[in-house]
Amino acid sequence: MTDRHLIVLTVNGSEHEAVVEPRKTLLDVLRHDLGLTGAHAGCEHGVCGACTVLVDGEPVRACLVFAVQAEDADIRTVESLGRDGELADLQQAFREHHGLQCGFCTPGFLMLAEGFLAQQPDADRDEIREAVSANLCRCTGYQTIVDAIAATAARRRDTEKEATK
């Protein structure tokens, strides 16, 4: 008999119940049980970053986390970024700077960048380059991804300065 657990996950601000085996990954629950297919299953070994989501604000490889481990956490997926059909600033920057090509790795980069910029809003290009080196992209050469994240950081800083005037 298979041991199964009822868990409640908070994903993108909403609570979701799921009955899972202890070995089921967060990625599998997000994609197969909740229908949130933005996080991609790439290497399934935590190397590529295609499955990156935010767990309590930290970028995490969803393929390496068991769903039962994430029960009391705040989980954000790429689906949380845009609102009412509008792209988030980071998504718009990726579009403007051609920070994507095939798009497979893009959701992971977006969530990595979202978590990174929340922690380091004043990051310079070298720090951004170091952060994005954690994820793999076979198409862009990374420069356009760095450009997009740097542009977002600059825009957010400018917006914050304007708001404090």
N, C-alpha and C positions, 0 to 999 in steps of 0.2 A: 504494500500500500504506500502511496506517495504522500509524504508530509507536505501539507499546504497551509499557508498562512493568509489570513485576511489582513491587508495593510491599507493604510490611508496615506496617499501621497498628495502633497500640495505642489501642484504644477501650474506655473503661470498664473498664480493667484487663486486657483480653484482646487478644491479637494476632490480626489478621485479614489474610489475603492478598487482594489484588485485582489484576487485570490491567486497567490503565487507559490511556486516551489521555492525553497530557500536559495537554490542555485540560479534562479532566474535573474538576469541582469537588468539594471535600470534601463538600459538601451532597449532591450526586448519589451519591457513593460510600456515604455513610452511609445514605441513604434507599433507593437502588435495589440496591446490591450487598450491603449488610449488613442491610437490613431494619429499620434504626433510624429510624422515621418521626416521632419526637418533634420534631426540628428541622424547621420548616416552610419551604417555598419561598414567600416572599411576593413582594417586589418584584424579587428576583434582581439588585439593583443595590447592595446593602449599605446601604440607607436605612432599612428598616423594623425590622430586628432580629429578625424571626421565626425566622431560622436560626441564632441565636447559640448557640455551643457554647464550651466552655473548651478552649483549646490551651495546654498548659503553665501552666494556672491563669489565663490571661488570656481574657476574653470576646472572641470573634472571630466575624465574620460568615462562616459556612461557605460562603456563595455567592460570596465573594470570594477564597477560598483554593483553589488547585489541590490536589488530593489528593496529588500527588507532593511538594508542599511540606511536607506534614504527616507525612511518613514517620517521622521520628525524634522526634516529639512525643508527649506524653501528651494524649489527646483525651478529653474527658468530654461526654456528651450528657445531656439531661434524664432519660433512662432510668437514669442512674447515681444518681439522688437517693434514691428509695425503696428499702426492703429488705424482702424477704419479704412483699410485699403491703401494707406499712405506708408511709404517707406520710412523707417527710422533714419536719423542722421547718419549713422554708421553704414547702413545699407545703401543710402544715397551716395555716400562717399565711395563705397566700393564700386558703385555703378559709374560715377563720374570719373574715377581714376582707373577704370578697367581692372579692378582688383579681383576679377574672376574671369575664367574662361569656360571650362566645361561645367563648373559650378558644384562639382561633387564635394570638394573640401570647404566650400564657402560657408555653410552653416557653422562648421567647427571653428573656422577663423573668426567669424562674426562674434560667436560667444566667447572665444578666447579674448578677443579684443575688447569686448564689452566688460568683461571681468577685469582685465588688465587696466583699462582706462579708469574704471571706478576706483581701483587701488592706487594708480599712478597717473593722475590727470595731467601732470606736468612732464610726462615722459618725453625724452628727446628721441631722435631717429635711431640712435644706437640701442637705446633701451627697448624701443618698439621692435627693432630687428631681432634682438635677443629673445624677446617674448614670442614672436611669431615663429622662431626657429623650432619651437616645440611641436608645431604641426607641419604636415607634409602637403606640398602642392606639386603636381607634376607638370603644370601648364604655365603658370604665370612668371616664374623666376623670382617671386616674392617682392620685387621692387614696387610693383603697383599696389600690393597689399600694404606695404609699409607706407606708401604715399597716402593711401586712403585712411589709414589709422592716424597718421600724423595730421592730416587735414581735419579729421573729426576732433582730435584733441585740441587743435588750434581753435576751431569753431566753438567748441564747448567752453574753452577758456574765455574767448571773446564774449560769448553770451553771458557767462558768469560775471565778467567785469561790467558789462552793461547793466545787469540786474542789480549790482551793488552800488551803482552811481545814484 
